[in-house]
Amino acid sequence: MELFQREDEFSSGVYSRQQVGLVRGKGVRVWDEEGNSYLDCAGGIGVANVGHANEEVARAICEQAGTLSVCPTAYFYNEKRAKLVQKLARIAPGGLKRSFLCNSGTEAIEASIKFARACREKGEIVAAMRAFHGRTLGSLSATWNKKYRKPFRPLAGGFTHVPYGDSEKLEEAVTADTAAVLLEPIQGEGGVYPAPDGYLAEARQICDRTGALLILDEVQTGFGRTGEMFACQHWGVTPDLMAVAKAMGGGFPIGAALMREDIRPDKGTHGSTFGGNPLAASAALATINYIEDNELVDLARKRGNYFKEGLQGLGEKYPKKVRAVRGLGLMLALQLRGRSASYLNGLMEKGILALPAGSTVVRFLPPLEISENDVEEVVRSMDELLAS
C-alpha cells in the first residue's frame, strides 16, 4: 500500500512493523485506514491506560497549546509544572517527594542512574538478567538482552547483571563501590515476570545495609497498570529513585525520575530542553486526574483478575500448548510452548492487537477501562487459535 511504501522509503528502517496503518482510536479500540476495527490490547506498548483519544486529556492539551506551549524548566517557573510535581509527590510511594521531568522512559532511567552516581559518589550499578531499561547508552548498559546491546559496544562501564529474583546473588554483587541497584518490579520486555514475593523487600534491605540506592523502573508498570498506582506498592517497598513514563501523559510524551527529598543533584548537572513543558505537564495532570476520578486502579485490578482467570483456563485446557500465565492487573502474559508470532498474527486477523515479550510470549497491555465483554472476546479468540 502507498502508506507503507512511503513510510518505509523515508523512515530509518529500524522497525519491523505489522502491515496495518492506524488512523484513529477511541477508548479501547483503534481503526485502520480501511475502516477495520481492532480491540487494542497493545495499548501503545502500555501507554494508553486511559484509552485512546481521551476527551479530558485532549481538552487539556488543546487548551494549553492555545495558552503556552514552551517554558524551559532551566530558566522559568510554570504553574502547570508546579501542579504536576506536587501531584506526583502525593501519589508516589511515601518519601518520593521530588521529580525531574523528562520526555521518555529511557531518559527517566538515565536521570536516575546519573543522580544515584552523583549522590553516592560511586559508579557501579547492579541490574538484573532479562531486564529492559531502554535504548540510550546508560539505560542500554543496564539492559540485559544481547540483541539490543551488541551493535553498540563498548557500552557504558560499571554495570553488573545478576539473576532476577535471587537475593543471595544480588547481595553478593552489591559492594562498597555500588551506587545503586536497578530493578523492574515486573520485568516487562523480558517476559512479564513479577518479582517473587519478598524479593523487593530483600533488595531494599540489602541497599539499606550497604548504603546503595534502590532504583525501581516503573516505566511500564506505573499509573494503575498492575492494580496499584505503582507496582512496588503490591509489596510495600519504597525505592530511593523511581523512573516513570509511558502512561503518564495519556499518549503525550513525558517521563520523570522521582526521588527522595535528600537526593539533590547539584544545579546544572543534568537538564532537558523539553522536560516539564506546559503541554506535557497538562496532559499528565489530566491523565492522573482521570485515573483517580474514575477509580481505574481498582478497575485494573478487577479486570486483570478476570482476564487472568480466563487465560489460566486456557492453560488448563491446552497444557501442551501453554506453558504459563503471569502478571498482575492488566499487565499479563500467556507463555506458549512454541513461538508466539503466529498467534499474534492470528489475533490481529480476528481484530485484536497484542504484543510479544520474547519469542514465546503473548503480552496483553489494554487500556484500563477494558470491559468484561472485551476480555471475553480476547480469551475466546485465543481459545480458537489454540484449538486449531
C-alpha positions in Angstrom: 0.0 0.0 0.0 1.1 3.6 -0.7 1.2 4.5 3.0 3.5 1.6 3.9 5.8 2.3 0.9 6.1 6.0 1.7 6.9 5.4 5.4 9.4 2.6 4.6 11.1 4.7 2.0 11.7 7.8 4.1 12.0 6.4 7.7 15.1 5.0 9.3 14.3 1.3 8.8 14.9 0.3 12.4 11.4 -1.1 12.9 9.7 -4.2 11.7 6.0 -3.3 11.6 2.8 -5.0 11.1 1.1 -4.2 7.8 -1.6 -2.1 9.4 -1.9 1.7 9.2 -3.8 3.0 12.2 -5.6 6.3 11.7 -7.8 6.9 14.8 -8.8 5.4 18.2 -11.4 5.8 20.8 -11.3 4.1 24.2 -10.1 0.5 23.9 -10.4 0.4 20.1 -8.4 1.7 17.1 -9.2 1.8 13.4 -7.1 1.4 10.3 -7.3 3.4 7.1 -9.6 0.8 5.6 -12.1 1.1 8.5 -11.3 -2.1 10.2 -11.7 -2.0 14.0 -9.2 -3.6 16.5 -9.5 -4.2 20.2 -6.2 -2.8 21.4 -4.5 -5.0 23.9 -1.1 -3.5 23.0 -2.1 0.0 24.2 0.8 1.7 22.5 3.2 -0.6 24.5 1.5 0.2 27.8 0.9 3.9 27.1 -2.9 4.1 26.6 -4.0 3.4 30.2 -6.8 6.0 29.9 -7.7 4.8 26.4 -7.3 6.4 23.0 -8.5 10.0 22.3 -9.4 10.5 26.0 -11.6 13.6 25.9 -10.2 15.1 29.2 -6.6 14.7 28.1 -7.3 16.0 24.6 -9.1 19.1 26.1 -6.2 19.8 28.5 -3.6 19.6 25.6 -5.7 21.8 23.3 -6.3 24.5 26.0 -2.6 24.6 27.0 -1.5 24.6 23.3 -3.6 27.8 22.9 -2.1 29.3 26.0 1.6 28.5 26.4 3.5 25.5 24.9 7.1 26.3 25.8 8.5 27.3 29.2 12.0 25.9 29.8 12.4 24.4 33.2 16.0 25.5 33.4 15.1 29.2 33.4 11.5 29.8 34.4 8.7 28.6 36.7 5.4 27.4 35.4 2.1 26.8 37.1 1.2 23.6 35.3 4.6 22.1 36.0 4.3 23.1 39.7 0.9 21.4 40.0 2.3 18.2 38.3 5.3 17.8 40.5 3.1 18.4 43.6 0.6 15.8 42.3 3.4 13.2 41.7 4.7 13.7 45.2 1.1 13.0 46.5 0.5 9.8 44.6 4.1 8.3 44.7 5.2 5.8 47.3 6.0 7.7 50.6 9.1 9.8 50.6 9.5 10.3 46.9 8.8 14.0 47.1 11.0 15.4 44.3 10.8 15.0 40.5 13.0 15.5 37.5 10.7 15.8 34.4 11.9 14.5 31.1 10.3 13.1 27.9 10.5 9.3 28.0 11.3 6.2 29.9 14.9 5.8 28.8 15.5 9.4 29.8 14.0 8.7 33.2 16.3 5.8 33.7 19.3 7.8 32.5 18.5 10.5 35.0 18.1 8.0 37.8 21.5 6.4 37.1 23.2 9.8 37.0 21.5 11.0 40.2 22.5 7.8 42.0 26.1 8.1 40.9 26.2 11.8 41.9 24.6 11.2 45.2 26.7 8.2 46.2 29.9 9.4 44.5 30.3 5.8 43.3 29.9 4.3 39.8 28.8 0.7 40.0 25.2 -0.3 39.1 23.7 -3.7 39.7 20.9 -4.7 37.4 19.1 -7.9 36.5 19.2 -10.6 33.8 16.2 -10.3 31.5 16.0 -6.6 32.3 15.0 -4.0 29.8 15.5 -0.4 30.8 15.8 1.5 27.4 18.0 2.1 24.4 20.1 5.1 25.2 23.6 4.3 26.2 23.2 4.3 30.0 19.9 2.5 30.1 21.1 0.1 27.4 24.1 -0.8 29.5 21.6 -1.8 32.2 19.5 -3.8 29.7 20.4 -7.5 29.5 19.4 -8.8 26.1 22.4 -9.1 23.8 20.5 -8.3 20.7 19.9 -4.8 21.9 23.5 -4.3 23.3 25.8 -6.0 20.8 25.8 -3.4 17.9 26.7 -0.6 20.3 29.7 -1.8 22.2 31.6 -0.6 24.0 28.7 0.4 26.3 28.9 2.5 29.5 31.1 0.8 32.1 30.2 -0.2 35.7 27.2 -2.4 35.1 26.7 -5.9 36.6 23.8 -8.3 36.0 22.5 -10.9 38.4 19.7 -13.4 38.2 16.3 -11.7 38.7 14.7 -12.9 42.0 17.8 -14.3 43.5 18.5 -12.2 46.6 21.7 -14.1 47.5 23.3 -13.3 44.1 22.1 -9.8 44.5 23.8 -9.4 47.9 27.0 -10.9 46.6 27.1 -8.4 43.7 26.5 -5.3 45.9 29.8 -3.9 47.2 31.2 -0.8 48.8 31.5 0.6 45.2 27.9 0.1 44.3 25.9 3.3 43.7 22.6 1.6 43.1 20.6 -1.5 42.4 18.2 -1.1 39.4 15.2 -3.4 39.1 11.8 -3.7 37.5 9.0 -4.7 39.9 7.7 -6.7 37.0 10.0 -7.5 34.1 8.0 -6.4 31.0 10.0 -6.9 27.8 11.8 -9.8 29.4 8.5 -11.8 29.5 6.3 -10.3 32.2 7.9 -11.8 35.3 6.6 -10.3 38.6 9.1 -10.1 41.4 9.0 -13.2 43.6 7.4 -12.5 47.0 9.9 -11.0 49.4 12.5 -10.2 46.7 12.0 -6.4 46.5 11.9 -6.2 50.3 15.2 -8.1 50.4 16.7 -5.8 47.8 15.6 -2.8 49.9 17.3 -4.4 53.0 20.5 -5.1 51.0 20.6 -1.4 49.9 19.9 -0.2 53.4 22.8 -2.3 54.8 25.3 -1.2 52.2 24.3 2.4 51.5 23.5 1.6 47.9 20.3 3.3 46.4 17.4 1.3 45.2 16.1 2.4 41.7 12.8 0.9 40.5 11.9 1.0 36.9 8.1 1.6 36.8 8.1 2.9 33.2 5.7 0.1 32.1 4.1 -0.7 35.4 3.2 2.7 36.6 -0.1 4.7 36.8 -2.5 1.9 37.6 -1.4 -0.8 35.1 -0.9 -3.5 37.7 -3.8 -2.8 40.0 -1.8 -0.4 42.2 -0.8 3.1 41.2 2.7 1.8 41.2 3.7 -1.9 41.2 6.1 -1.6 44.1 3.0 -0.9 46.3 2.0 -4.6 45.9 5.0 -5.5 48.1 5.0 -2.4 50.3 8.5 -1.3 49.1 9.6 2.3 48.6 12.7 2.9 46.4 15.1 5.8 46.6 14.5 6.7 43.0 11.7 5.6 40.6 11.5 6.0 36.9 8.1 6.6 35.3 6.9 7.4 31.8 4.7 5.6 29.2 1.1 6.0 30.6 1.9 9.2 32.5 0.8 11.6 29.7 -2.2 9.7 28.3 -0.3 9.4 25.0 1.7 12.6 25.2 5.4 12.0 25.6 6.6 12.6 29.2 8.7 10.9 31.8 10.0 11.5 35.3 12.6 10.4 37.8 11.1 10.6 41.2 13.5 10.7 44.2 13.7 11.1 47.9 13.8 14.6 49.5 17.5 14.2 50.4 18.7 13.3 46.8 19.5 16.7 45.5 21.7 16.8 42.4 23.9 19.9 42.0 22.4 22.6 39.9 23.4 22.3 36.2 24.5 18.6 36.4 21.5 17.5 34.3 18.8 19.0 32.2 16.3 18.7 29.4 15.1 21.3 26.9 11.6 19.9 26.6 11.3 18.2 30.0 8.4 19.6 32.0 7.0 21.7 29.2 3.5 23.0 29.9 1.9 20.8 27.2 3.2 17.6 28.7 2.5 18.7 32.2 -1.1 19.5 31.3 -1.5 16.1 29.6 0.0 14.3 32.7 -2.2 16.2 35.1 -5.4 15.4 33.1 -4.3 11.7 32.9 -3.6 11.3 36.6 -6.8 13.1 37.5 -8.8 10.8 35.1 -7.2 7.7 36.6 -8.1 8.8 40.1 -11.6 10.2 39.4 -12.7 7.1 37.5 -11.0 4.7 40.0 -9.0 3.0 37.2 -6.5 1.4 39.7 -9.3 -0.6 41.3 -10.8 -1.4 37.9 -7.4 -2.6 36.5 -7.2 -5.0 39.5 -10.7 -6.3 38.9 -10.5 -6.6 35.1 -7.0 -8.0 35.4 -8.1 -10.8 37.8 -11.0 -11.6 35.4 -8.6 -11.6 32.4 -6.0 -13.7 34.2 -8.6 -16.3 35.2 -9.6 -16.6 31.5 -6.0 -17.1 30.4 -5.4 -19.6 33.2 -8.5 -21.5 31.9 -6.8 -21.7 28.5 -3.7 -23.0 30.2 -5.7 -25.8 31.9 -7.5 -26.6 28.6 -4.3 -26.6 26.4 -1.4 -27.8 28.7 0.6 -29.0 25.7 0.5 -25.5 24.1 0.5 -23.1 27.1 3.5 -23.1 29.5 2.4 -20.4 32.0 0.3 -17.4 32.7 1.9 -14.5 34.5 1.3 -10.9 35.5 -0.6 -8.5 37.8 -3.6 -6.3 36.9 -3.7 -5.6 33.2 -0.1 -6.5 32.6 -0.5 -10.1 31.6 1.4 -12.7 29.6 0.5 -16.0 28.1 3.7 -18.0 27.6 3.4 -20.7 25.0 5.5 -23.8 24.4 6.2 -22.7 20.9 6.7 -19.4 19.2 4.1 -16.7 19.6 4.3 -14.9 16.2 1.6 -17.0 14.5 -0.8 -16.4 17.5 -0.2 -12.7 17.4 -0.9 -12.6 13.7 -4.0 -14.8 14.3 -5.3 -12.4 16.9 -4.8 -9.4 14.6 -6.8 -11.2 11.9 -9.5 -11.6 14.4 -9.4 -7.8 15.2 -7.2 -7.9 18.4 -3.8 -6.3 18.8 -1.4 -7.8 21.3 2.4 -7.7 21.8 5.3 -10.1 22.1 7.6 -10.2 25.1 10.2 -12.6 23.9 9.7 -15.2 21.2 7.2 -17.4 23.1 5.0 -14.8 24.9 1.8 -13.1 24.0 1.6 -9.9 26.1 -1.6 -8.0 26.9 -1.5 -4.3 28.0 -5.0 -3.0 27.2 -6.5 0.3 28.4 -7.6 0.1 32.0 -11.3 0.6 31.1 -11.5 -2.6 29.1 -14.8 -4.3 29.7 -15.6 -7.9 30.7 -17.1 -8.4 27.3 -13.9 -7.2 25.7 -11.9 -9.6 27.9 -14.1 -12.5 26.9 -13.6 -11.6 23.2 -9.8 -11.9 23.7 -10.0 -15.1 25.6 -12.5 -16.6 23.1 -10.3 -15.7 20.2 -7.2 -17.1 21.8 -9.1 -20.3 22.5 -10.0 -20.6 18.9 -6.3 -20.2 17.9 -5.1 -22.7 20.4 -7.7 -25.2 19.3 -6.7 -25.0 15.6 
